[in-house]
Structure formats: C-alpha cells, structure tokens
C-alpha cells in the first residue's frame, strides 16, 4: 500500500514538474510583422510601379519575427500560369537570420498592372503558437 502511494506522489511530481518546465519554455517574445522596405506605403497599401522594359518587376518583402533561424511560409492571393503550371507570385518559404528577419521576393508580370496583390506570411513557433500577417501591394 505504501509503495502505491509513493508511486503516485512521484508520478504527480514528475507530471507537474514536466508541465512547469514546458510552460516556462513557452513564454514567447516572438511576433510577426511583414513589410516591403523598398516600396512606398500610402493609405495602408504598398505601391509597386511595373517596369515595362522588363518581363517581370521584383521587390523584396521582409518578415520580422524576433525569432532567429525560424522557417516562415509565404503565399500570395494571385498566381500566374507558366508552361502549364500555376506559379505563386512569391517564393513559398524562407528562414530568419540571426536578427529574426526573413526575406522573400515578389515577382509581378504585366498582366497584374492595376491589380492589388495580397501577400500572407506565417509561422508556428516551438510552443505551437501561430503567427500570421499580410500586406497589400497595388501594381501601377
């Protein structure tokens, strides 16, 4: 009878200690803010001028996370068909650097002039907390 009681006390102690450690590890100062550092922002929309002398116009997008070496995912609300394959306008994934910044490239074709592209970014941290942000780019 005494062995059962000791077993349960040890089991509960391990359970509580294990949970406490997990909860302590999961305090998070992480966040997600995405922007387009080289574009002007007007009324909440970034503005990208299409360069007609090129097939595509590119700009770099940045995700700030406060989390180093974190994989982040990117997707836009528009795609283009290239050789029979639908292709998203942004690269689908990148990793943050030691400063917690990740980058991707938004590539625009002429057919998107006068359109608004929404780009979404997100990641899940080690505590299973999910972060999602978006921005809008008007193509001029």
C-alpha angles and dihedrals in degrees: 000000000000092000091056091052093049090047092053093046091051091044093051092044092052091045094051094042091049092050092047092053092048092049092047090052090051100063101117134200090179124122139161127235121162127195144159103241097191097047131082116243120217125176091344095309127104115225123220120186112212112230105225095199090067134061090231137018118214137200133177121241123201132208117199113200112157084231121105122218094009122149113232128189127221133195136164129212091237133063136184128216112237118180090339094310122109108230127194118233094236133051106261102229144015139165130239120246127227089284092056095252125132126187138202136173126244111207118196129194126205093258089069095062109127090019130114117229120203116205121196127198130185148156142179119231129216090273092057091251111148125217123194131175136164142194136195126227122195112209112218 
